[in-house]
């Protein structure tokens, strides 16, 4: 009986936690960001760890699907095509070859098409 009482006796020390948090995640902040986080944690009487854990586990983040519309993808394709054609003309011109009248006309058409695309893109954005 005496032996049983001794085993039930509190041995001292800190009691075991129900959930042991032994996983560490490193996050880098600027000094300014760190001070803001520390200030917000202090305002709600939490440690920085508790504050960040609460925010990370319970906060809802609104994010939009950043898929590009068909129009934007079409504009991008057209611009890439025009850029390739203009690059060929620029390469020829930079190698001291004169542009033929046909190439000069193409260059004017490409330039106008780029301006038109810029207007279309602006109208889609508004």
Contact map, one row per residue, 1 for C-alpha under 8 A:
111110000000000000000000000000000000000000000000000000000000000000000000000000000000000000000000000000000000000000000000000000
111111000000000000000000000000000000000000000000000000000000000000000000000000000000000000000000000000000000000000000000000000
111111100000000000000000000000000000000000000000000000000000000000000000000000000000000000000000000000000000000000000000000000
111111110000000000000000000000000000000000000000000000000000000000000000000000000000000000000000000000000000000000000000000000
111111111000000000000000000000000000000000000000000000000000000000000000000000000000000000000000000000000000000000000000000000
011111111000000000000000000000000000000000000000000000000000000000000000000000000000000000000000000000000000000000000000000000
001111111000000000000000000000000000000000000000000000000000000000000000000000000000000000000000000000000000000000000000000000
000111111100000000000000000000000000000000000000000000000000000000000000000000000000000000000000000000000000000000000000000000
000011111110000000000000000000000000000000000000000000000000000000000000000000000000000000000000000000000000000000000000000000
000000011111000000000000000000000000000000000000000000000000000000000000000000000000000000000000000000000000000000000000000000
000000001111100000000000000000000000000000000000000000000000000000000000000000000000000000000000000000000000000000000000000000
000000000111110000000000000000000000000000000000000000000000000000000000000000000000000000000000000000000000000000000000000000
000000000011111000000000000000000000000000000000000000000000000000000000000000000000000000000000000000000000000000000000000000
000000000001111100000000000000000000000000000000000000000000000000000000000000000000000000000000000000000000000000000000000000
000000000000111110000000000000000000000000000000000000000000000000000000000000000000000000000000000000000000000000000000000000
000000000000011111000000000000000000000000000000000000000000000000000000000000000000000000000000000000000000000000000000000000
000000000000001111110000000000000000000000000000000000000000000000000000000000000000000000000000000000000000000000000000000000
000000000000000111110000000000000000000000000000000000000000000000000000000000000000000000000000000000000000000000000000000000
000000000000000011111000000000000000000000000000000000000000000000000000000000000000000000000000000000000000000000000000000000
000000000000000011111100000000000000000000000000000000000000000000000000000000000000000000000000000000000000000000000000000000
000000000000000000111110000000000000000000000000000000000000000000000000000000000000000000000000000000000000000000000000000000
000000000000000000011111000000000000000000000000000000000000000000000000000000000000000000000000000000000000000000000000000000
000000000000000000001111100000000000000000000000000000000000000000000000000000000000000000000000000000000000000000000000000000
000000000000000000000111110000000000000000000000000000000000000000000000000000000000000000000000000000000000000000000000000000
000000000000000000000011111000000000000000000000000000000000000000000000000000000000000000000000000000000000000000000000000000
000000000000000000000001111100000000000000000000000000000000000000000000000000000000000000000000000000000000000000000000000000
000000000000000000000000111110000000000000000000000000000000000000000000000000000000000000000000000000000000000000000000000000
000000000000000000000000011111000000000000000000000000000000000000000000000000000000000000000000000000000000000000000000000000
000000000000000000000000001111111100000000000000000000000000000000000000000000000000000000000000000000000000000000000000000000
000000000000000000000000000111111100000000000000000000000000000000000000000000000000000000000000000000000000000000000000000000
000000000000000000000000000011111110000000000000000000000000000000000000000000000000000000000000000000000000000000000000000000
000000000000000000000000000011111111000000000000000000000000000000000000000000000000000000000000000000000000000000000000000000
000000000000000000000000000011111111100000000000000000000000000000000000000000000000000000000000000000000000000000000000000000
000000000000000000000000000011111111110000000000000000000000000000000000000000000000000000000000000000000000000000000000000000
000000000000000000000000000000111111111000000000000000000000000000000000000000000000000000000000000000000000000000000000000000
000000000000000000000000000000011111111100000000000000000000000000000000000000000000000000000000000000000000000000000000000000
000000000000000000000000000000001111111110000001000000000000000000000000000000000000000000000000000000000000000000000000000000
000000000000000000000000000000000111111111000001000000000000000000000000000000000000000000000000000000000000000000000000000000
000000000000000000000000000000000011111111100000000000000000000000000000000000000000000000000000000000000000000000000000000000
000000000000000000000000000000000001111111110000000000000000000000000000000000000000000000000000000000000000000000000000000000
000000000000000000000000000000000000111111111111001000000000000000000000000000000000000000000000000000000000000000000000000000
000000000000000000000000000000000000011111111111000000000000000000000000000000000000000000000000000000000000000000000000000000
000000000000000000000000000000000000001111111100000000000000000000000000000000000000000000000000000000000000000000000000000000
000000000000000000000000000000000000000111111100000000000000000000000000000000000000000000000000000000000000000000000000000000
000000000000000000000000000000000000000011111110000000000000000000000000000000000000000000000000000000000000000000000000000000
000000000000000000000000000000000000000011111111111000000000000000000000000000000000000000000000000000000000000000000000000000
000000000000000000000000000000000000000011001111111000000000000000000000000000000000000000000000000000000000000000000000000000
000000000000000000000000000000000000110011000111111100000000000000000000000000000000000000000000000000000000000000000000000000
000000000000000000000000000000000000000000000111111110000000000000000000000000000000000000000000000000000000000000000000000000
000000000000000000000000000000000000000000000111111111000000000000000000000000000000000000000000000000000000000000000000000000
000000000000000000000000000000000000000010000111111111100000000000000000000000000000000000000000000000000000000000000000000000
000000000000000000000000000000000000000000000001111111110000000000000000000000000000000000000000000000000000000000000000000000
000000000000000000000000000000000000000000000000111111111000000000000000000000000000000000000000000000000000000000000000000000
000000000000000000000000000000000000000000000000011111111110000000000000000000000000000000000000000000000000000000000000000000
000000000000000000000000000000000000000000000000001111111110000000000000000000000000000000000000000000000000000000000000000000
000000000000000000000000000000000000000000000000000111111110000000000000000000000000000000000000000000000000000000000000000000
000000000000000000000000000000000000000000000000000011111110000000000000000000000000000000000000000000000000000000000000000000
000000000000000000000000000000000000000000000000000001111111000000000000000000000000000000000000000000000000000000000000000000
000000000000000000000000000000000000000000000000000001111111100000000000000000000000000000000000000000000000000000000000000000
000000000000000000000000000000000000000000000000000000000111110000000000000000000000000000000000000000000000000000000000000000
000000000000000000000000000000000000000000000000000000000011111000000000000000000000000000000000000000000000000000000000000000
000000000000000000000000000000000000000000000000000000000001111100000000000000000000000000000000000000000000000000000000000000
000000000000000000000000000000000000000000000000000000000000111110000000000000000000000000000000000000000000000000000000000000
000000000000000000000000000000000000000000000000000000000000011111000000000000000000000000000000000000000000000000000000000000
000000000000000000000000000000000000000000000000000000000000001111100000000000000000000000000000000000000000000000000000000000
000000000000000000000000000000000000000000000000000000000000000111110000000000000000000000000000000000000000000000000000000000
000000000000000000000000000000000000000000000000000000000000000011111000000000000000000000000000000000000000000000000000000000
000000000000000000000000000000000000000000000000000000000000000001111101100000000000000000000000000000000000000000000000000000
000000000000000000000000000000000000000000000000000000000000000000111111100000000000000000000000000000000000000000000000000000
000000000000000000000000000000000000000000000000000000000000000000011111110000000000000000000000000000000000000000000000000000
000000000000000000000000000000000000000000000000000000000000000000001111111000000000000000000000000000000000000000000000000000
000000000000000000000000000000000000000000000000000000000000000000011111111100000000000000000000000000000000000000000000100000
000000000000000000000000000000000000000000000000000000000000000000011111111110000000000000000000000000000000000000000000000000
000000000000000000000000000000000000000000000000000000000000000000000111111111000000000000000000000000000000000000000000000000
000000000000000000000000000000000000000000000000000000000000000000000011111111100000000000000000000000000000000000001000100000
000000000000000000000000000000000000000000000000000000000000000000000001111111110000000000000000000000000000000000000000000000
000000000000000000000000000000000000000000000000000000000000000000000000111111111000000000000000000000000000000000000000000000
000000000000000000000000000000000000000000000000000000000000000000000000011111111100000000000000000000000000000000000000000000
000000000000000000000000000000000000000000000000000000000000000000000000001111111110000000000000000000000000000001001000000000
000000000000000000000000000000000000000000000000000000000000000000000000000111111111000000000000000000000000000000000000000000
000000000000000000000000000000000000000000000000000000000000000000000000000011111111100000000000000000000000000000000000000000
000000000000000000000000000000000000000000000000000000000000000000000000000001111111110000000000000000000000010001000000000000
000000000000000000000000000000000000000000000000000000000000000000000000000000111111111000000000000000000000000000000000000000
000000000000000000000000000000000000000000000000000000000000000000000000000000011111111100000000000000000000000000000000000000
000000000000000000000000000000000000000000000000000000000000000000000000000000001111111110000000000000000000000000000000000000
000000000000000000000000000000000000000000000000000000000000000000000000000000000111111111000000000000000010010000000000000000
000000000000000000000000000000000000000000000000000000000000000000000000000000000011111111100000000000000000000000000000000000
000000000000000000000000000000000000000000000000000000000000000000000000000000000001111111110000000000000000000000000000000000
000000000000000000000000000000000000000000000000000000000000000000000000000000000000111111111000001000100010000000000000000000
000000000000000000000000000000000000000000000000000000000000000000000000000000000000011111111100000000000000000000000000000000
000000000000000000000000000000000000000000000000000000000000000000000000000000000000001111111110000000000000000000000000000000
000000000000000000000000000000000000000000000000000000000000000000000000000000000000000111111111111000000000000000000000000000
000000000000000000000000000000000000000000000000000000000000000000000000000000000000000011111111111000000000000000000000000000
000000000000000000000000000000000000000000000000000000000000000000000000000000000000000001111111100000000000000000000000000000
000000000000000000000000000000000000000000000000000000000000000000000000000000000000000000111111100000000000000000000000000000
000000000000000000000000000000000000000000000000000000000000000000000000000000000000000000011111110000000000000000000000000000
000000000000000000000000000000000000000000000000000000000000000000000000000000000000000000011111111000000000000000000000000000
000000000000000000000000000000000000000000000000000000000000000000000000000000000000000000011001111100000000000000000000000000
000000000000000000000000000000000000000000000000000000000000000000000000000000000000000010011000111111110000000000000000000000
000000000000000000000000000000000000000000000000000000000000000000000000000000000000000000000000011111110000000000000000000000
000000000000000000000000000000000000000000000000000000000000000000000000000000000000000000000000001111111000000000000000000000
000000000000000000000000000000000000000000000000000000000000000000000000000000000000000000000000001111111100000000000000000000
000000000000000000000000000000000000000000000000000000000000000000000000000000000000000010000000001111111110000000000000000000
000000000000000000000000000000000000000000000000000000000000000000000000000000000000000000000000001111111111000000000000000000
000000000000000000000000000000000000000000000000000000000000000000000000000000000000000000000000000011111111100000000000000000
000000000000000000000000000000000000000000000000000000000000000000000000000000000000000000000000000001111111110000000000000000
000000000000000000000000000000000000000000000000000000000000000000000000000000000000010010000000000000111111111000000000000000
000000000000000000000000000000000000000000000000000000000000000000000000000000000000000000000000000000011111111100000000000000
000000000000000000000000000000000000000000000000000000000000000000000000000000000000000000000000000000001111111110000000000000
000000000000000000000000000000000000000000000000000000000000000000000000000000000100010000000000000000000111111111000000000000
000000000000000000000000000000000000000000000000000000000000000000000000000000000000000000000000000000000011111111100000000000
000000000000000000000000000000000000000000000000000000000000000000000000000000000000000000000000000000000001111111110000000000
000000000000000000000000000000000000000000000000000000000000000000000000000000000000000000000000000000000000111111111000000000
000000000000000000000000000000000000000000000000000000000000000000000000000000100100000000000000000000000000011111111100000000
000000000000000000000000000000000000000000000000000000000000000000000000000000000000000000000000000000000000001111111110000000
000000000000000000000000000000000000000000000000000000000000000000000000000000000000000000000000000000000000000111111111000000
000000000000000000000000000000000000000000000000000000000000000000000000001000100000000000000000000000000000000011111111100000
000000000000000000000000000000000000000000000000000000000000000000000000000000000000000000000000000000000000000001111111110000
000000000000000000000000000000000000000000000000000000000000000000000000000000000000000000000000000000000000000000111111111000
000000000000000000000000000000000000000000000000000000000000000000000000000000000000000000000000000000000000000000011111111100
000000000000000000000000000000000000000000000000000000000000000000000001001000000000000000000000000000000000000000001111111110
000000000000000000000000000000000000000000000000000000000000000000000000000000000000000000000000000000000000000000000111111111
000000000000000000000000000000000000000000000000000000000000000000000000000000000000000000000000000000000000000000000011111111
000000000000000000000000000000000000000000000000000000000000000000000000000000000000000000000000000000000000000000000001111111
000000000000000000000000000000000000000000000000000000000000000000000000000000000000000000000000000000000000000000000000111111
000000000000000000000000000000000000000000000000000000000000000000000000000000000000000000000000000000000000000000000000011111
